Amino acid sequence: MSEKKKIKLACSLIQLNPEFNKKRFIELINVEEFTAMELKQRMHHTTLVIH
């Protein structure tokens, strides 16, 4: 996921929940292995970071 897409997702989540921590989300979503993960693994990781 590109940095631009991560920011766009974070901004969308802020619209749903104004208390959502955009900075923390972007910090946690950025792991070295993310680009090497399969789609299902990336979705699982993203879901865990959101919660």
C-alpha positions, -999 to 999 in steps of 0.1 A, spaced: 0 0 0 14 33 -10 19 61 16 -8 81 -2 -33 53 1 -25 48 38 -31 85 44 -63 84 24 -76 54 45 -66 72 77 -85 103 66 -116 82 58 -114 66 92 -113 100 108 -145 109 91 -161 79 107 -145 84 141 -131 119 148 -111 105 177 -92 81 154 -54 86 158 -42 91 122 -5 94 132 -6 62 153 -23 43 125 3 53 100 31 43 124 16 9 131 6 1 95 42 7 83 60 -26 88 89 -38 67 71 -70 58 39 -53 46 48 -52 9 58 -89 10 26 -100 26 -2 -117 7 -34 -97 3 -52 -117 31 -22 -110 55 -22 -73 46 -59 -70 53 -55 -89 86 -27 -66 96 -46 -35 86 -77 -47 106 -56 -53 137 -40 -18 134 -74 -2 131 -87 -19 162 
